[in-house]
Amino acid sequence: MSGLLDHLTSLPAGWVYLTVALLVFTENVMFLGFLIPGETAAILGGVTASTGHTNVVTMAAVVVLAAIAGDSVGYQIGRRYGVRMLDIRPLRRRRRRIDQARQFLAQHGGPAVFFGRFVAFLRTAMPFLAGTAHLRYRTFLSSNAVGGLIWGVASVVLGYLAGNAYRTVAARFGEYAALTVAIIAIAAVIVWRVRHRREQR
């Protein structure tokens, strides 16, 4: 993650916006979120704003628009190519979770699209599955836009606050203390995510 941040901050601001937008956009297109760190890019985009390299409002707008656009493309792919693409090898390995997501979508419709934005697997799979299920695009877009707005702003603000907090600790207590705080925070997030996944299973 630090390597990606260093790379981003070495770029001109315009290229940072473009890079973050492409990563977020691509995450939501046809299950590419399994490979593309869109959420990580959004958070790091917020960190670059905390350094003054980019503008936090502009970054949030870029992330939100990229997320909504990426989901819309994923929806159209699902609508046109449907369940046939679910038989490709990488997706067969995740077929059980995909079927669970399809059932969740069938039961809840628009709210499933909204809440799926905040769950890593569903954020990647839901647009395609909504298109496959021929959920009305108007319903999909309204739910997806609200979810994308909240998720995008929250991710960027999280990165922005994290970056500011790190610099504050570093200025007052030194780099070692700041690094210790960062390690503790990362460990806490990892523990929380592991427990969350176990509860989901």
Order of alpha helices (4+ residues) and beta strands (2+ residues): alpha-alpha-alpha-alpha-alpha-alpha-alpha-alpha-alpha-alpha
